[in-house]
Amino acid sequence: METENNKLATWRIDMKVYSILKSQNGDIFETVKAFFARLFEEGIIDYLLVPQRISNGKTLTQTLIKGVDNLEGVNPFSPVMAINSAKLVAQVGSVNKDKKVGVVIRACEIRALIELVKLGQANLDNLVIIGIDCAGTFEIEQWAKLVEESGDPVAKETEVLKDIYAGKTDYQEEDAPIRLRSSCQICNYFTHDKADITLSILGMEDDVLVTLEQELAEKLGLETADEPMSHKDVLEDMKNSRTYKRESTFDEFRDKMQSMNDMADILATCTRCYACQTACPICYCRVCFFRTETFSPESDRLLRWADKEGSLRMPTEILLYHLTRLNHIAASCIGCGMCESYCARGIPLSTLFQAVGDEVQKKLEYVPGRSVDEELPVATFKREE
């Protein structure tokens, strides 16, 4: 007998169809809220993890919602990304398997989640993955300031979302009042085909495009439709422009990185606060080597090191810390940029990790987070290697 969980699993491999949710009065937030309500009412989900407005609309954060009555202020297309939600999803995906949890996450978060599954840190059994076609996000502080100055957070949210999801590049310009996060400006992975349901407003004006398995579409009473050409065009334009920006950014960065001294210069202001490690969805070790006594030495050891070297950079082992992190996660780095967003010193960590990760992944012929069926290259022995 086919269980509901087995049925959910088949959505990831069956053919998908498109449907268009027509908005009322151009309000995409009400449109997606009604769609989520249907998922609750039809028993597709029991809970929903989704970005929701907080602090009078100044920012949005992932919220675990129970029931239709708590959907006010949800926005799956949130213009900010407070955290890569893969670790949050790993938490809600490892509890009661009888409770179906819908999780609204971006392509980079889905990719991180898939890597965590392969690392034995998460499972997908009770999840309904609701992906979005993502056009990018802003730093939280910048966004809060922008909406506060506007006087109407929801109106500003709508305005900016419509601009970036129409493919406008205004928010990537140097003189823009607010710019997309640096990692988003070079991201060319906007959607993920392993999502059970995908929501998109790319090139859709006021409507919402839904991609889902046909049986589910029928259960929700949705009519199928063709993929709008406007949606294809915006995706293609974004892919081309951001791939170009990505490659030029990497080339420029590699030109500056000719030696270990160059890397040390880039990392010169690091205080080893571990914020980048905490923010990284792939850095999952329960006990980090750099948080052990080895890297919290007693004063006598520090003095002996200073005696030997003549001078000792404090805090110690900054370069070793970042090189170890690079070695640890380069193959699985999905380029979400959380490390750089969390860095209080503004170090270009996202560019560093992605530039190195890009080279490593090409050599290993591995795309992190593409599929749970692809084995981790550094964890799998192949005789021919």
DAZIUR-V722604 format. One record per backbone hydrogen bond with DSSP energy under -1.0 kcal/mol. CO is the residue of the C=O (numbers start at 0). NH is the residue of the N-H. If there is no record, write none. Layout:
co,nh
CO,NH
CO,NH
//
This chain:
co,nh
2,6
3,7
4,8
5,9
7,10
8,11
9,12
9,13
16,211
17,224
18,209
20,207
23,26
25,27
26,30
27,31
28,32
29,33
30,34
31,35
32,36
33,37
34,38
35,39
36,40
37,41
38,43
38,44
39,42
46,101
47,64
48,103
49,62
50,74
51,60
53,58
54,57
58,53
60,51
62,49
64,47
66,69
67,70
70,73
72,52
74,77
78,137
84,88
85,89
86,90
87,91
88,92
90,93
95,98
99,45
99,46
100,127
101,48
102,129
105,109
106,110
107,111
108,112
109,113
110,114
111,115
112,116
113,117
114,118
115,120
116,119
123,126
125,100
127,102
128,195
128,196
129,104
130,198
136,180
138,142
139,143
140,144
141,145
142,146
143,147
144,148
145,149
146,150
151,155
152,156
153,157
154,158
155,159
156,160
157,161
158,162
159,163
160,164
162,167
164,202
168,171
169,172
170,179
172,175
180,184
189,133
191,194
196,130
197,210
198,132
199,208
200,203
203,206
207,20
208,199
209,18
210,197
211,16
212,216
213,217
214,218
215,219
216,221
227,231
228,232
229,233
230,234
231,235
232,236
233,237
234,238
235,239
236,240
237,241
238,242
239,243
240,244
241,245
242,246
243,247
244,248
245,249
246,250
247,251
248,252
249,253
250,254
258,262
259,263
260,264
261,265
262,266
264,267
266,269
273,277
274,278
275,279
281,283
287,290
288,291
291,294
292,295
297,301
298,302
299,303
300,304
301,305
302,306
303,307
304,308
305,309
316,320
317,321
318,322
319,323
320,324
321,325
322,326
323,327
324,328
325,329
328,332
336,340
337,341
342,345
346,348
347,351
348,352
349,353
350,354
351,355
352,356
353,357
354,358
355,359
356,360
357,361
358,362
359,363
360,365
366,369
375,378
381,384
//
